[in-house]
Amino acid sequence: MSQVPEKTTWRTPEVCLILMAAAAPFSFSIWMTLLNNFTVEAAGFTGKEIGILQSLREIPGFLAFTAVFLLLVLREQVFAVLALAMLGLGVAITGLFPTAYGLYFTTIIMSVGFHYFETIQMSLSLQWLPKTIAPRALGRQMSARSVGSLLAYGLIFGAIFLLAPDMLDGVMGKVGGGHGATEAVAEASAMSAEHTWLYIILYACGGGVTIALALFIWLAFPRIDGHEVQHKHMVFRKRYWLYYALTFMGGARRQIFVVFAGFLLVTKFDFTVIEIAGLYLANHVVTMWFAPKLGGLISRFGERKALIVEYIGLIIVFGSYAVVETASVAAALYVLDHLFFSFAIAQKSYLQKIADGRDIAATSSVSFSINHIAAVVIPAVFGAVLWPISPSLVFIAGAIMAAVSLVLSFNVPSEPGPGNEVMWGKVSAAAVPAE
């Protein structure tokens, strides 16, 4: 009989959220890390095909607002588990479809699951976590994400070292290093049949672990209700305008890092795949340690100060990218840049404090779509217009965007709440109906 309390003590909302947070990046990190080499070796991708694939990957993020309509027929917790399983399925079958259309198909499956899961995970976090502990708990979730990614990288490196060490000496170094691209692609084609089986195994393991964790979460945890019944329709409130603006600018900032920062390391400083992977590892180790501590600092000092620190730091980082001439400094900037992603905790806890409790699910869906507007526009525009002129212009533009975000962050009140969403530009409560 004494085992009953022991079994129930860990079946809490926060533990459920932490397990979800670790499950998703395990499979997604494997998918992302292997993607470039797999598409070249097994499917013969060129820039055209990889561009199409990446565009297809972002479309579900832009359409994340549709999640609110699925809540008409699904509980959010159930929706999150199903989306997590769909993410795992898309990753698990990726290695079985080594063709352009096959990879487009599996990418869409993976991306739909990933983006719906991210949307609902954020919504559940803001509903289930008390406001007093939310920043710390969100920090622990971010740490769990890094643990999941680190385990995924460990699986990849372990499998390659043990089963296919020639990949480290041959194709991976050449493709990542930016030298001898034609020779690298030719060698990749010759080796594709030899290594396809390893990709199949790694993708199946990555997706399979996520599916297994989704099943475990489904069976182990009771159905957990939020504090308030959520709206099942689109919600777009004028009084949330500052949150929307910060979210949009955050999406723009993410693209500078995801698309251009790593590309700069490869093209300007000749970083190899192994070196880039090493930076990924460093990023997650630092985040795993830093994010929970940052959550505590946000609880203590507030969202306003955290956001101001974030954007001042990003102005310095982007400005430094524009002028950096040393590989070691560029690598340090890359790690520091990623570290600032942890400050997204402040945006989420700010929304939790200002939002009507019934708006959380719908607002999470809308904000995720707003965040991805930049993902659709910035890579294409900056890559086609600014990068060919000078890569420095891309990062100068990033510094300008960070400066805009800094101005917005000064408008966050020291104690945000309903009716006190901003310091200037307030919308009267009478002008914003509850429904």
C-alpha positions in Angstrom: 0.0 0.0 0.0 2.9 2.4 0.6 3.8 2.2 -3.0 0.7 4.2 -4.1 1.9 7.6 -2.8 5.4 6.8 -4.3 3.8 6.2 -7.7 1.7 9.3 -7.6 4.3 11.8 -6.3 6.1 12.0 -9.7 2.9 12.0 -11.8 2.6 15.7 -11.6 1.9 18.3 -14.4 5.5 19.6 -14.3 7.0 16.1 -14.6 4.7 15.4 -17.5 5.8 18.7 -19.2 9.5 17.9 -18.6 9.2 14.4 -20.2 7.4 16.0 -23.2 10.1 18.6 -23.4 12.9 16.0 -23.5 11.1 13.7 -26.0 10.6 16.1 -28.8 14.2 17.3 -29.3 15.6 13.8 -29.1 14.0 12.9 -32.5 14.2 16.4 -34.0 17.9 16.7 -33.2 18.6 13.5 -35.0 16.5 14.6 -37.9 18.2 17.9 -38.2 21.8 16.7 -37.6 21.6 14.0 -40.3 19.5 15.9 -42.8 22.1 17.6 -45.0 24.4 14.5 -45.3 21.4 12.1 -45.8 19.8 14.3 -48.5 23.1 14.5 -50.4 24.2 10.9 -50.0 21.0 9.1 -50.4 18.8 11.4 -52.4 21.3 13.5 -54.4 19.8 16.8 -53.2 21.1 20.1 -54.6 20.4 23.6 -53.3 17.0 23.6 -55.1 15.6 20.5 -53.4 16.9 21.4 -49.9 15.4 24.8 -50.3 12.0 23.3 -51.1 12.3 20.9 -48.2 13.1 23.7 -45.7 10.2 25.8 -47.0 7.8 22.9 -46.6 9.2 22.4 -43.1 8.2 26.0 -42.1 4.7 26.0 -43.5 3.1 24.0 -40.6 4.6 26.5 -38.2 3.0 29.4 -40.0 -0.3 27.4 -39.9 0.0 26.7 -36.1 -3.1 28.9 -35.4 -5.2 26.0 -36.7 -4.4 24.1 -33.6 -7.2 25.9 -31.8 -9.8 24.4 -34.1 -8.6 20.8 -33.4 -9.2 21.6 -29.7 -12.9 21.4 -30.6 -12.5 17.6 -30.8 -9.4 16.9 -28.7 -8.3 17.6 -25.2 -5.0 19.6 -25.2 -3.1 16.9 -23.3 -4.3 14.3 -25.7 -3.4 16.6 -28.6 0.1 17.1 -27.3 0.7 13.4 -27.0 -0.6 12.7 -30.5 1.5 15.5 -32.0 4.5 14.1 -30.2 3.9 10.7 -31.6 3.4 12.2 -35.1 6.8 14.0 -34.8 8.4 10.6 -33.9 6.7 8.8 -36.8 7.9 11.4 -39.3 11.5 11.0 -38.1 11.3 7.2 -37.8 10.3 6.7 -41.4 12.6 9.3 -42.9 15.4 6.9 -43.7 13.0 4.6 -45.6 12.2 7.3 -48.2 15.5 8.4 -49.8 14.0 10.3 -52.7 13.0 14.0 -53.1 9.3 13.4 -52.9 9.7 10.8 -50.1 11.7 13.3 -48.0 9.2 16.1 -48.7 6.4 13.7 -47.5 8.2 12.6 -44.3 9.3 16.2 -43.5 5.7 17.4 -43.6 4.6 14.6 -41.2 7.5 15.5 -38.9 6.9 19.2 -39.1 3.2 19.0 -38.5 3.8 17.0 -35.4 6.6 19.2 -34.2 4.9 22.5 -34.6 1.5 21.4 -33.2 3.4 19.9 -30.2 5.4 23.1 -29.6 2.2 25.1 -29.7 0.3 22.9 -27.3 3.3 22.4 -25.0 3.6 26.1 -24.5 -0.2 26.4 -23.9 -0.2 23.5 -21.3 2.8 25.0 -19.5 1.1 28.4 -19.0 -2.1 26.7 -17.9 -0.7 24.0 -15.6 2.2 25.9 -13.9 1.4 28.4 -11.1 2.6 31.9 -12.0 4.9 32.0 -9.0 7.0 29.1 -10.2 6.4 29.3 -14.0 9.8 30.9 -14.9 11.8 28.3 -12.9 9.7 25.5 -14.3 10.0 26.7 -17.8 13.8 26.9 -17.2 13.7 23.2 -16.2 11.8 22.3 -19.3 14.5 24.1 -21.4 17.1 22.2 -19.6 15.3 19.0 -20.3 15.2 19.9 -24.0 19.0 20.2 -23.9 19.3 16.8 -22.2 17.2 15.3 -24.9 19.4 16.8 -27.6 22.6 15.8 -25.9 21.4 12.2 -25.7 20.5 12.3 -29.4 24.0 13.6 -30.3 25.5 10.9 -28.2 23.5 8.3 -30.1 24.7 9.7 -33.5 28.3 10.0 -32.6 28.4 6.6 -30.9 26.8 4.9 -33.9 29.1 6.5 -36.3 32.3 5.8 -34.3 31.3 2.2 -33.8 29.6 1.3 -37.1 30.9 3.7 -39.8 34.0 5.6 -38.7 34.9 6.3 -42.4 32.0 8.9 -42.4 34.0 11.1 -40.1 37.1 10.9 -42.3 35.4 11.2 -45.6 32.2 12.8 -46.6 31.2 14.6 -43.4 34.4 16.6 -43.1 34.4 17.5 -46.8 30.8 18.6 -47.0 31.0 20.5 -43.8 34.3 22.1 -44.4 33.3 24.0 -47.6 36.2 22.7 -49.6 36.0 20.4 -52.7 32.2 20.4 -52.9 32.1 18.6 -56.2 34.4 15.8 -55.0 32.5 15.5 -51.8 29.2 15.1 -53.6 30.7 12.5 -55.9 32.1 10.5 -53.0 28.8 10.8 -51.2 27.0 9.3 -54.1 29.5 6.4 -54.2 29.1 5.8 -50.4 25.3 6.3 -50.3 24.4 2.6 -50.6 27.0 1.7 -47.9 25.6 4.2 -45.3 21.9 4.3 -46.1 21.4 1.4 -43.6 22.9 3.5 -40.8 20.7 6.5 -41.5 17.7 4.1 -41.5 18.7 2.8 -38.1 19.4 6.2 -36.6 16.2 7.8 -37.8 14.2 4.8 -36.6 15.8 4.9 -33.2 15.3 8.7 -32.9 11.7 8.6 -33.9 11.0 5.3 -32.0 12.2 6.8 -28.7 9.9 9.8 -29.1 7.0 7.5 -29.9 7.8 5.3 -26.9 7.9 8.3 -24.6 4.6 9.6 -26.0 3.0 6.2 -25.3 4.5 6.2 -21.8 3.2 9.7 -21.1 -0.3 8.6 -22.4 -0.4 5.6 -20.1 1.4 6.9 -17.0 -0.1 10.3 -16.4 -3.7 11.1 -15.5 -5.7 13.5 -17.6 -4.9 16.9 -16.2 -7.2 19.9 -16.6 -6.1 23.5 -16.7 -7.4 26.0 -14.3 -9.9 27.4 -16.8 -11.8 26.1 -19.8 -10.1 27.3 -23.0 -11.6 29.2 -25.9 -12.1 27.0 -28.9 -11.9 29.8 -31.4 -9.3 32.3 -32.7 -8.4 35.0 -30.2 -6.5 38.1 -31.2 -6.7 40.8 -28.5 -5.6 44.4 -28.9 -4.3 44.5 -25.4 -1.8 41.7 -26.2 -0.2 43.8 -28.9 3.2 44.1 -27.2 3.4 40.3 -26.7 2.6 39.9 -30.4 5.3 42.4 -31.4 7.9 40.7 -29.2 7.0 37.3 -30.6 7.4 38.5 -34.2 10.8 40.1 -33.5 11.8 36.9 -31.7 11.0 34.9 -34.8 13.1 37.3 -36.9 16.0 36.9 -34.4 15.8 33.1 -34.6 16.2 33.1 -38.3 19.4 35.2 -38.1 20.8 32.4 -35.8 19.4 29.3 -37.5 20.0 30.3 -41.1 22.9 32.7 -41.2 25.1 32.3 -38.1 26.1 28.7 -38.8 26.4 29.5 -42.5 28.9 32.2 -41.7 31.0 29.8 -39.6 31.1 27.4 -42.6 31.7 29.8 -45.4 34.0 32.3 -43.7 35.9 30.2 -41.2 35.7 26.7 -42.8 34.1 25.0 -39.9 33.6 21.2 -40.5 30.5 19.2 -39.6 32.2 17.8 -36.6 33.1 21.4 -35.4 29.6 22.6 -35.9 28.3 19.5 -34.1 30.7 20.3 -31.3 29.2 23.8 -31.0 25.7 22.3 -30.9 26.9 20.1 -28.0 28.4 23.2 -26.2 25.2 25.1 -26.7 23.1 22.4 -25.1 25.5 21.8 -22.2 25.5 25.5 -21.4 21.7 25.8 -21.8 21.1 22.7 -19.6 23.0 24.5 -16.8 21.9 28.0 -17.4 18.2 27.8 -18.2 16.9 26.8 -14.7 19.1 29.5 -13.1 17.7 32.1 -15.5 14.2 31.0 -14.6 14.9 31.8 -11.0 16.4 35.2 -11.9 13.3 36.1 -13.9 11.1 35.1 -11.0 13.2 37.4 -8.8 13.9 40.4 -11.0 10.9 40.3 -13.5 10.4 39.9 -17.2 11.2 43.5 -18.1 14.8 43.4 -16.9 15.4 40.0 -18.4 14.2 41.2 -21.8 16.3 44.3 -21.6 19.4 42.3 -20.9 18.6 39.9 -23.7 18.3 42.5 -26.4 21.3 44.5 -25.3 23.2 41.3 -25.5 21.9 40.5 -28.9 22.8 43.9 -30.3 26.4 43.2 -29.1 26.4 39.7 -30.6 25.0 40.6 -34.0 27.2 43.6 -34.2 30.2 41.4 -33.4 29.1 38.8 -36.1 29.3 41.7 -38.6 33.0 42.4 -37.9 34.4 39.1 -36.5 37.6 37.9 -38.1 38.7 35.1 -35.8 37.2 31.6 -35.8 37.5 31.2 -32.0 35.6 34.5 -31.4 33.0 33.5 -34.0 32.5 30.2 -32.2 32.1 31.9 -28.8 29.5 34.3 -30.4 27.6 31.3 -31.7 27.4 29.7 -28.2 26.5 33.1 -26.6 23.9 33.7 -29.3 22.2 30.4 -28.6 22.3 31.1 -24.9 20.0 34.0 -25.4 17.3 31.7 -26.6 16.8 30.8 -22.9 15.4 34.3 -22.4 12.3 33.2 -24.3 11.1 32.2 -20.8 10.5 35.8 -20.0 8.2 36.2 -23.0 6.1 33.2 -22.0 5.8 34.2 -18.4 4.9 37.7 -19.5 2.0 36.3 -21.5 0.9 34.1 -18.6 0.7 37.2 -16.3 -1.3 39.4 -18.7 -3.6 37.0 -20.4 -7.1 36.0 -19.6 -6.8 32.4 -18.4 -9.2 31.2 -21.1 -7.1 32.8 -23.9 -3.9 30.8 -23.3 -4.5 28.0 -25.9 -5.7 30.3 -28.6 -3.1 32.9 -28.0 -0.3 30.3 -28.0 -1.5 29.1 -31.4 -1.7 32.6 -32.9 1.7 33.7 -31.5 3.4 30.6 -32.9 2.1 31.6 -36.4 3.2 35.2 -35.8 6.7 33.9 -34.9 6.9 32.0 -38.2 6.0 34.9 -40.4 9.7 35.9 -40.2 10.7 32.3 -41.0 8.9 32.5 -44.3 10.3 36.0 -45.3 13.7 36.6 -43.8 15.8 33.7 -45.1 14.7 34.3 -48.7 15.0 38.1 -48.6 18.2 38.4 -46.6 19.8 35.5 -48.5 19.0 36.9 -51.9 19.4 40.6 -51.2 21.8 41.2 -48.3 24.1 38.2 -48.2 25.4 38.5 -51.8 26.4 42.1 -51.1 28.0 41.4 -47.8 27.3 38.9 -45.0 27.9 41.7 -42.5 24.7 43.4 -43.7 22.6 40.5 -42.5 24.0 40.8 -39.0 23.8 44.6 -39.0 20.1 44.1 -39.9 19.9 41.6 -37.0 21.4 44.2 -34.6 18.8 46.8 -35.8 16.0 44.3 -35.2 17.4 43.6 -31.7 17.4 47.4 -31.1 13.7 47.5 -32.1 13.1 44.7 -29.6 15.0 46.6 -26.9 12.7 49.6 -27.4 9.7 47.3 -27.1 11.0 45.7 -23.9 11.2 49.0 -22.2 7.4 49.1 -22.5 7.0 45.9 -20.4 5.7 46.9 -16.9 7.7 45.9 -13.9 4.6 44.0 -12.6 2.6 43.0 -15.7 -1.0 41.8 -15.3 -4.5 42.1 -16.8 -5.0 45.8 -17.3 -1.3 46.5 -16.9 0.0 44.9 -20.0 2.1 47.9 -21.2 3.5 51.1 -19.8 2.3 53.1 -22.8 -0.2 52.3 -25.6 -2.7 50.7 -23.2 -6.1 49.5 -24.4 -8.9 50.1 -22.1 -10.6 47.0 -20.6 -14.0 48.2 -21.9 -12.6 48.1 -25.4 -11.6 44.4 -25.0 -14.5 42.0 -24.3 -13.8 38.8 -22.6 -15.2 36.7 -25.4 
